[in-house]
Amino acid sequence: MAQQCSLNDVGREALKAAKDAAYIAIGFSVLAAQQAQTRARELRERFRSQSGESRHAAEQALEHLGDAWKHGVKALDDRLAVVTERVEGLLEQVESTLPEQVREPFAKARELAGRAQDDLRNRLGVADSPAA
């Protein structure tokens, strides 16, 4: 019975660590997206007040910023895909060692984290990437 309790404790701790890691990654991604959107909005507002040639240059700069944003998000998504793959492999190993009563909630937490990740990727426009 003592070993069963320790396996339950390990399962709970592994579940907590996996959830924390997912929330941290999602949180940083959301903060980065919000910051980039705020900067783009500020630039748009500043450039709207300009006219003629400088307005055209501003529109080109804004378009370049949008392209750079898309490229940056894609690069971040690609890097996170490698980390996610490694973490998923470790979580699968941990899950296979858990007692049955812990395994089900652990699997459910992983499923919810995956859905949150998919939702974020959809919002950022990288959902059709080969990640996840």
matplotlib code that plots the C-alpha trace (Angstrom):
import matplotlib.pyplot as plt

x = [0.0, 2.9, 4.2, 0.7, 0.5, 3.9, 2.9, -0.2, 2.0, 4.3, 1.4, -0.1, 3.3, 3.8, 0.4, 0.9, 4.3, 2.8, -0.1, 2.3, 4.5, 1.6, 0.2, 3.5, 4.1, 0.6, 0.9, 4.2, 2.7, -0.4, 1.7, 3.9, 1.0, -0.8, 2.4, 2.9, -0.7, -0.4, 2.7, 1.1, -2.0, 0.2, 2.1, -1.2, -2.5, 0.7, 0.9, -2.7, -1.9, 0.8, 0.0, 1.4, 4.7, 5.4, 2.0, 3.0, 6.3, 4.5, 2.1, 5.0, 6.7, 3.5, 3.2, 6.8, 6.0, 3.1, 5.3, 7.9, 5.3, 4.0, 7.6, 8.4, 5.2, 6.0, 9.6, 8.4, 5.8, 8.5, 10.7, 7.9, 6.9, 10.3, 9.9, 6.3, 7.3, 9.9, 7.6, 4.8, 7.2, 8.2, 4.5, 3.6, 6.4, 5.1, 1.5, 2.3, 3.8, 0.9, -1.8, -5.1, -6.9, -4.3, -3.8, -7.3, -7.1, -3.5, -4.6, -7.5, -5.2, -2.9, -5.9, -7.0, -3.5, -3.4, -6.8, -5.5, -2.4, -4.5, -6.7, -3.7, -2.2, -5.4, -5.6, -2.0, -2.6, -0.2, -2.7, -1.9, 1.8, 3.0, 3.4, 1.4]
y = [0.0, 2.4, 1.9, 2.6, 5.9, 6.9, 6.1, 8.2, 11.0, 10.7, 10.7, 13.8, 15.6, 14.6, 15.8, 19.1, 19.6, 18.9, 21.3, 23.9, 23.6, 23.8, 26.9, 28.6, 27.9, 29.0, 32.1, 33.2, 32.7, 34.7, 37.5, 37.7, 37.7, 40.5, 42.6, 42.2, 43.1, 46.2, 47.3, 46.8, 48.8, 51.6, 51.7, 51.7, 54.6, 56.6, 56.0, 56.9, 60.5, 60.7, 61.5, 61.0, 59.4, 58.9, 57.2, 54.8, 54.1, 53.6, 51.1, 49.2, 49.2, 47.9, 45.2, 44.2, 44.1, 41.8, 39.5, 39.5, 38.7, 35.8, 34.5, 34.9, 33.1, 30.3, 30.0, 30.0, 27.3, 25.2, 25.4, 24.7, 21.7, 20.0, 20.7, 19.5, 16.3, 15.6, 16.5, 14.3, 11.4, 11.8, 12.2, 9.0, 7.2, 8.7, 7.8, 4.2, 3.8, 5.4, 3.4, 3.2, 5.7, 8.3, 7.5, 8.6, 12.1, 12.4, 11.6, 14.0, 16.8, 16.0, 16.1, 19.5, 20.9, 19.7, 21.4, 24.7, 24.4, 23.8, 26.8, 29.1, 27.8, 28.5, 32.0, 32.7, 31.3, 28.4, 25.6, 24.0, 23.6, 20.1, 20.7, 19.2]
z = [0.0, 0.7, -2.8, -4.2, -2.3, -3.6, -7.2, -6.7, -5.4, -8.4, -10.8, -9.2, -9.3, -12.9, -13.8, -12.0, -13.7, -17.1, -16.6, -15.3, -18.3, -20.7, -19.0, -19.0, -22.7, -23.6, -21.3, -22.9, -26.4, -25.6, -24.1, -27.1, -29.5, -27.5, -27.4, -31.2, -31.9, -29.7, -31.5, -34.9, -33.7, -32.5, -35.7, -37.7, -35.7, -36.1, -39.8, -40.5, -39.6, -42.2, -45.9, -49.4, -49.8, -46.1, -45.8, -48.6, -46.8, -43.6, -45.2, -46.6, -43.2, -41.6, -44.3, -43.5, -39.8, -40.5, -42.6, -39.9, -37.3, -39.3, -39.8, -36.1, -35.0, -37.4, -36.2, -32.6, -33.4, -35.1, -32.1, -29.7, -31.8, -31.0, -27.3, -27.4, -29.1, -26.4, -23.5, -25.0, -25.2, -21.6, -20.5, -22.4, -20.4, -17.1, -18.0, -18.7, -15.2, -13.3, -11.5, -13.3, -11.0, -11.8, -15.4, -16.5, -15.0, -16.3, -19.8, -19.6, -18.5, -21.5, -23.8, -22.4, -22.8, -26.4, -27.1, -25.6, -27.7, -30.9, -30.0, -29.6, -32.8, -34.6, -33.2, -34.3, -37.8, -37.6, -37.2, -40.6, -39.6, -39.0, -35.3, -32.4]

ax = plt.figure().add_subplot(projection="3d")
ax.plot(x, y, z, "-o")
ax.set_aspect("equal")
plt.show()
